[in-house]
Amino acid sequence: MENGDKSQAFRVDLLFRDEYSDFIAEIYFKDRLVLVISQERDPSELEIEFGDDVRGFAGRMPLTGLEDAIDYAKRRLFELRKEK
Protein backbone atom coordinates (compact mmCIF):
# COMPACT_ATOMS: atom_id res chain seq x y z
CA MET A 1 0.00 0.00 0.00
CA GLU A 2 1.12 3.53 -0.66
CA ASN A 3 1.95 4.59 2.87
CA GLY A 4 1.67 8.14 4.08
CA ASP A 5 2.35 9.27 7.63
CA LYS A 6 -1.19 8.38 8.75
CA SER A 7 -1.31 4.92 7.19
CA GLN A 8 2.12 3.50 7.95
CA ALA A 9 0.71 1.04 10.46
CA PHE A 10 -1.84 -0.25 7.92
CA ARG A 11 -1.25 -3.11 5.50
CA VAL A 12 -3.53 -4.37 2.74
CA ASP A 13 -3.18 -7.95 1.51
CA LEU A 14 -5.00 -8.93 -1.67
CA LEU A 15 -5.85 -12.62 -1.75
CA PHE A 16 -7.61 -15.16 -3.89
CA ARG A 17 -8.89 -17.84 -1.52
CA ASP A 18 -10.43 -21.15 -2.51
CA GLU A 19 -13.66 -20.47 -0.63
CA TYR A 20 -14.16 -17.20 -2.56
CA SER A 21 -14.70 -16.90 -6.28
CA ASP A 22 -12.92 -13.57 -6.53
CA PHE A 23 -10.19 -11.55 -4.84
CA ILE A 24 -10.61 -10.25 -1.31
CA ALA A 25 -8.69 -7.59 0.57
CA GLU A 26 -7.58 -8.00 4.17
CA ILE A 27 -6.75 -4.79 6.03
CA TYR A 28 -4.38 -5.02 9.00
CA PHE A 29 -3.44 -2.41 11.57
CA LYS A 30 -0.17 -3.10 13.36
CA ASP A 31 -0.33 -6.72 12.11
CA ARG A 32 -3.84 -7.33 13.51
CA LEU A 33 -6.66 -8.11 11.10
CA VAL A 34 -9.19 -5.29 11.16
CA LEU A 35 -11.50 -6.19 8.29
CA VAL A 36 -11.96 -8.14 5.09
CA ILE A 37 -13.44 -6.57 1.97
CA SER A 38 -15.24 -8.93 -0.39
CA GLN A 39 -16.65 -8.37 -3.86
CA GLU A 40 -18.32 -11.78 -4.02
CA ARG A 41 -21.88 -10.62 -4.59
CA ASP A 42 -21.25 -7.64 -6.83
CA PRO A 43 -18.19 -5.46 -7.39
CA SER A 44 -20.34 -2.35 -7.03
CA GLU A 45 -21.63 -3.55 -3.64
CA LEU A 46 -18.54 -4.46 -1.65
CA GLU A 47 -19.07 -6.10 1.72
CA ILE A 48 -16.90 -5.89 4.81
CA GLU A 49 -16.41 -8.40 7.57
CA PHE A 50 -14.64 -7.34 10.74
CA GLY A 51 -11.82 -9.47 12.13
CA ASP A 52 -12.64 -11.66 15.14
CA ASP A 53 -10.39 -9.76 17.54
CA VAL A 54 -11.34 -6.20 16.54
CA ARG A 55 -13.74 -5.84 19.45
CA GLY A 56 -10.94 -6.53 21.91
CA PHE A 57 -8.56 -4.17 20.15
CA ALA A 58 -7.02 -2.07 22.89
CA GLY A 59 -5.45 0.60 20.74
CA ARG A 60 -6.86 3.31 18.56
CA MET A 61 -6.30 3.64 14.87
CA PRO A 62 -6.46 6.78 12.76
CA LEU A 63 -9.71 7.00 10.80
CA THR A 64 -7.95 8.70 7.89
CA GLY A 65 -5.46 5.84 7.69
CA LEU A 66 -8.27 3.27 7.70
CA GLU A 67 -10.15 5.21 5.01
CA ASP A 68 -6.97 5.36 2.89
CA ALA A 69 -6.48 1.60 3.30
CA ILE A 70 -10.11 0.92 2.32
CA ASP A 71 -9.87 3.22 -0.72
CA TYR A 72 -6.64 1.51 -1.80
CA ALA A 73 -8.21 -1.95 -1.36
CA LYS A 74 -11.31 -0.99 -3.35
CA ARG A 75 -9.22 0.42 -6.19
CA ARG A 76 -6.96 -2.66 -6.35
CA LEU A 77 -9.90 -5.10 -6.20
CA PHE A 78 -11.49 -3.28 -9.12
CA GLU A 79 -8.22 -3.35 -11.08
CA LEU A 80 -7.69 -7.05 -10.41
CA ARG A 81 -11.26 -7.83 -11.42
CA LYS A 82 -10.71 -6.07 -14.77
CA GLU A 83 -7.54 -8.14 -15.36
CA LYS A 84 -9.32 -11.49 -14.98
DOROGU-978293 format. One line per field, with one value per residue: x, y negated, z of N, C-alpha, C in turn; residue in one letter; residue number from 1. Coordinates in Angstrom, 1 decimal. Atoms other than C-alpha are relative to their C-alpha. Layout:
BEGIN
n_px c(X;...);
n_py c(Y;...);
n_pz c(Z;...);
ca_px c(X;...);
ca_py c(Y;...);
ca_pz c(Z;...);
c_px c(X;...);
c_py c(Y;...);
c_pz c(Z;...);
miti c(a;...);
lovo c(NUM;...);
***
This chain:
BEGIN
n_px c(0.8;-0.7;0.0;-0.3;-0.2;1.2;0.4;-1.1;0.3;0.9;-0.5;1.1;-0.4;1.0;-0.1;1.0;0.2;0.8;1.4;0.6;-0.2;-0.7;-1.0;0.4;-1.0;-0.1;-0.7;-0.6;-0.6;-1.0;0.0;1.2;1.1;1.1;1.2;-0.1;0.9;0.3;0.9;0.6;1.4;0.0;-1.1;0.4;0.5;-1.0;0.4;-1.1;0.1;-1.0;-0.8;0.5;-0.5;0.1;0.7;-1.0;-1.1;-0.3;-0.5;0.8;-0.6;0.5;1.1;-0.5;-0.8;0.9;0.6;-1.0;-0.2;1.2;0.0;-1.1;0.5;1.1;-0.6;-0.7;1.0;0.6;-1.0;-0.2;1.2;-0.1;-1.1;0.4);
n_py c(1.2;1.2;0.5;1.3;0.1;-0.5;-1.4;-0.9;-1.2;-0.8;-0.9;-0.6;-1.2;-0.4;-1.4;-0.8;-1.2;-1.0;0.1;1.2;-0.1;1.2;0.6;0.7;0.8;0.0;1.2;-0.2;1.2;-0.5;-1.4;-0.6;0.1;0.9;-0.4;-0.6;0.5;-1.0;0.4;-1.3;0.2;1.0;0.9;1.4;0.0;-0.7;-0.3;-0.1;-0.9;0.4;-1.1;-0.6;0.6;1.5;0.5;0.1;0.8;0.9;1.3;0.8;0.1;1.3;-0.2;0.3;-1.2;-1.1;0.4;-0.1;-1.4;-0.5;0.5;-0.7;-1.4;0.0;0.3;-1.2;-1.1;0.3;-0.3;-1.5;-0.5;0.3;-0.7;-1.4);
n_pz c(0.0;0.1;-1.4;-0.4;-1.4;-0.7;0.3;0.0;-0.8;0.7;1.1;0.8;0.7;1.0;0.0;0.8;-0.8;0.6;-0.4;0.7;1.5;0.4;-1.0;-1.2;-0.6;-1.5;-0.5;-1.3;-0.7;-0.9;0.2;-0.5;1.0;-0.4;0.8;1.3;1.0;1.0;1.2;0.4;0.5;1.1;-0.2;-0.4;-1.4;-0.8;-1.3;-0.9;-1.2;-0.9;-0.5;-1.2;-1.2;0.1;-1.2;-1.1;0.3;-1.1;0.5;0.9;1.3;0.6;1.0;1.3;0.4;0.3;1.3;1.1;0.2;0.7;1.3;0.7;0.2;1.0;1.3;0.4;0.3;1.3;1.0;0.1;0.6;1.5;0.6;0.1);
ca_px c(0.0;1.1;2.0;1.7;2.3;-1.2;-1.3;2.1;0.7;-1.8;-1.2;-3.5;-3.2;-5.0;-5.8;-7.6;-8.9;-10.4;-13.7;-14.2;-14.7;-12.9;-10.2;-10.6;-8.7;-7.6;-6.7;-4.4;-3.4;-0.2;-0.3;-3.8;-6.7;-9.2;-11.5;-12.0;-13.4;-15.2;-16.7;-18.3;-21.9;-21.2;-18.2;-20.3;-21.6;-18.5;-19.1;-16.9;-16.4;-14.6;-11.8;-12.6;-10.4;-11.3;-13.7;-10.9;-8.6;-7.0;-5.4;-6.9;-6.3;-6.5;-9.7;-8.0;-5.5;-8.3;-10.1;-7.0;-6.5;-10.1;-9.9;-6.6;-8.2;-11.3;-9.2;-7.0;-9.9;-11.5;-8.2;-7.7;-11.3;-10.7;-7.5;-9.3);
ca_py c(0.0;-3.5;-4.6;-8.1;-9.3;-8.4;-4.9;-3.5;-1.0;0.2;3.1;4.4;7.9;8.9;12.6;15.2;17.8;21.1;20.5;17.2;16.9;13.6;11.5;10.3;7.6;8.0;4.8;5.0;2.4;3.1;6.7;7.3;8.1;5.3;6.2;8.1;6.6;8.9;8.4;11.8;10.6;7.6;5.5;2.3;3.5;4.5;6.1;5.9;8.4;7.3;9.5;11.7;9.8;6.2;5.8;6.5;4.2;2.1;-0.6;-3.3;-3.6;-6.8;-7.0;-8.7;-5.8;-3.3;-5.2;-5.4;-1.6;-0.9;-3.2;-1.5;2.0;1.0;-0.4;2.7;5.1;3.3;3.4;7.1;7.8;6.1;8.1;11.5);
ca_pz c(0.0;-0.7;2.9;4.1;7.6;8.7;7.2;7.9;10.5;7.9;5.5;2.7;1.5;-1.7;-1.7;-3.9;-1.5;-2.5;-0.6;-2.6;-6.3;-6.5;-4.8;-1.3;0.6;4.2;6.0;9.0;11.6;13.4;12.1;13.5;11.1;11.2;8.3;5.1;2.0;-0.4;-3.9;-4.0;-4.6;-6.8;-7.4;-7.0;-3.6;-1.7;1.7;4.8;7.6;10.7;12.1;15.1;17.5;16.5;19.5;21.9;20.2;22.9;20.7;18.6;14.9;12.8;10.8;7.9;7.7;7.7;5.0;2.9;3.3;2.3;-0.7;-1.8;-1.4;-3.4;-6.2;-6.3;-6.2;-9.1;-11.1;-10.4;-11.4;-14.8;-15.4;-15.0);
c_px c(0.9;-0.1;0.3;0.2;-1.1;-0.3;1.2;-0.2;-1.0;0.6;-1.3;0.5;-1.1;0.2;-1.1;-0.1;-0.9;-1.5;-0.7;0.3;0.7;1.0;-0.7;1.2;-0.1;0.8;0.4;0.5;0.9;0.0;-1.2;-1.1;-1.1;-1.3;0.4;-1.0;-0.2;-0.9;-0.7;-1.4;0.0;1.1;-0.4;-0.7;0.9;-0.6;1.3;-0.4;1.1;0.7;-0.6;0.4;-0.1;-0.7;0.9;1.2;0.2;0.4;-1.0;0.8;-0.5;-1.0;0.5;0.9;-0.8;-0.7;0.9;0.2;-1.2;-0.1;1.0;-0.5;-1.1;0.5;0.7;-0.9;-0.7;1.0;0.2;-1.2;0.1;1.0;-0.4;-0.6);
c_py c(-1.2;-0.7;-1.5;0.0;0.7;1.5;1.0;1.3;0.9;0.9;0.6;1.2;0.4;1.5;0.6;1.3;1.0;-0.1;-1.3;0.2;-1.2;-0.5;-0.6;-0.9;0.1;-1.2;0.2;-1.3;0.6;1.5;0.7;-0.2;-0.9;0.4;0.6;-0.6;1.0;-0.6;1.2;-0.2;-0.9;-0.9;-1.5;0.0;0.9;0.2;0.0;0.9;-0.4;1.3;0.4;-0.8;-1.6;-0.6;-0.1;-0.8;-1.2;-1.4;-0.7;0.0;-1.3;0.3;-0.3;1.1;1.1;-0.3;0.1;1.5;0.6;-0.5;0.7;1.4;0.0;-0.2;1.2;1.1;-0.2;0.2;1.4;0.6;-0.2;0.8;1.5;0.4);
c_pz c(0.0;1.4;0.1;1.5;0.8;-0.1;0.1;0.8;-0.7;-1.1;-0.7;-0.7;-0.9;-0.2;-0.9;0.7;-0.7;0.3;-0.6;-1.5;-0.6;1.0;1.2;0.4;1.5;0.4;1.5;0.6;1.0;0.0;0.6;-1.0;0.5;-0.8;-1.3;-0.9;-1.1;-1.1;-0.5;-0.7;-1.2;0.2;0.4;1.4;0.8;1.5;0.9;1.1;0.9;0.6;1.4;1.3;0.0;1.3;1.2;-0.3;0.9;-0.5;-0.8;-1.4;-0.7;-1.1;-1.4;-0.6;-0.4;-1.3;-1.2;-0.4;-0.7;-1.4;-0.9;-0.3;-1.0;-1.4;-0.5;-0.4;-1.4;-1.2;-0.2;-0.7;-1.5;-0.7;-0.2;-1.3);
miti c(m;e;n;g;d;k;s;q;a;f;r;v;d;l;l;f;r;d;e;y;s;d;f;i;a;e;i;y;f;k;d;r;l;v;l;v;i;s;q;e;r;d;p;s;e;l;e;i;e;f;g;d;d;v;r;g;f;a;g;r;m;p;l;t;g;l;e;d;a;i;d;y;a;k;r;r;l;f;e;l;r;k;e;k);
lovo c(1;2;3;4;5;6;7;8;9;10;11;12;13;14;15;16;17;18;19;20;21;22;23;24;25;26;27;28;29;30;31;32;33;34;35;36;37;38;39;40;41;42;43;44;45;46;47;48;49;50;51;52;53;54;55;56;57;58;59;60;61;62;63;64;65;66;67;68;69;70;71;72;73;74;75;76;77;78;79;80;81;82;83;84);
***
